[in-house]
Amino acid sequence: MNIHIKRYHYSPWGVDGECYINGTKFCDTVEHPTSYRPMGEYEITKRLFSRYFQRGNGPMKSVRGEISVGVYQLSGLVLQAAEMHRKLYQRVHAALKRGEKVTLIIG
């Protein structure tokens, strides 16, 4: 499974982007405006999921570059974050149970 984060807008309120799973749009994303993860590829495990994704409507509590997922509302804000986080976790967990490698690609 590939989770691809495509960033498209940098502002003082956050880094807005979109999350694609295996090429299909899943949801919107927001990251902290100054402490976001570098572009690259990261392997996701069940134990490391929360290191990369957090529940929350905005990025200001993100201190290690976690990504908030949800439905874009305005720059730096996503809604339905808890629901989208749960759905993403379920998909990642199911893929890992099937023995799939899960890769986060930020670019």
N, C-alpha and C positions, 0 to 999 in steps of 0.2 A: 504494500500500500504506500502510495506517495501522497504526502500532504504538502501542497505548494502554497506558500504565502507570497502573494504579489503585492508589494507596496506601491502605492500610487500618489500619496499626498503626505508631505511632511509639514507640520505646523507646530506652534508652541503648545497646542493642546494634545498632540499625539501624532503617531504615524498610522495613517489609515491604510488599510489593505483589504484584500480578498483572499479567502481560503478555498483552495480547490483540492478535492480528493480524487485521485486518479483522473485528473483532467476535467472534472465536473465541478462547477461552483457549489460549495457547501454553505458558506456564510461570509460575513464580513469580519474584519479584524481591526484591532487598535492596539498600539504599543506605546510605551512611554516615549515622550519626545526626545529624550537624551540618553536613556539607558536601554536601548533595544539591542537585540542580538545581531552580531555581524551576519552578512549574507554568507550562505554556505549550506552544507548538508549536515543533518544531525540524526542519529539513530534514536528512535523512540522506543522505550520499553514501558511496561506497566508501572514500574517503580519510578521512572523518570518523567512520566506524563505531566505531573504537576510542576515540574521544573521548567517546562516549556509553555504550558497553558494554565491560565488562572481564571477563576470565576470573578466576574466584576464587569461593571458597565463602562469603566474607564481605566486608563493606564496609570494613574498617579500613585497607586500603591505598589506598582510593579517595581521591584528593586533589582531583580536579577535578569531582566529582559523577558519576562513572561508575556505571553500574547493573550489578550482577551478576545473571545469570539462572540458573535451575536449578529444583530441586524443593524446596519448603519443608520444612525439618526442624524448626527452632524459630526463635524471633525472632532475626534477625541472621545466620541460617545457611541456605544452600541447598546441596543436593548435586547431583551430576551437572552441575556448572557448565561444565566443558569441553565436554561433549557438547551441552548446550543452547546454549552460545555458538556452537559450530560450526554447529548447525542454524539458528540465527537468522541468522548471517552468510550461510549458503548461500541462505536465503530472500530476504534483502535483496539480495544480489548478483544473484540470478536476476531479481528485480523490476527492478533498475536496468538489467540487460542488455536487458530487454524495453522499456525506455524509460519505465517507471513512475516517478512521483514517490514517494519514501518519506518519510513524515512521522512523527516521534515526538511523541506527545501525552502530556503528563504532567499528570494531574489527579486 
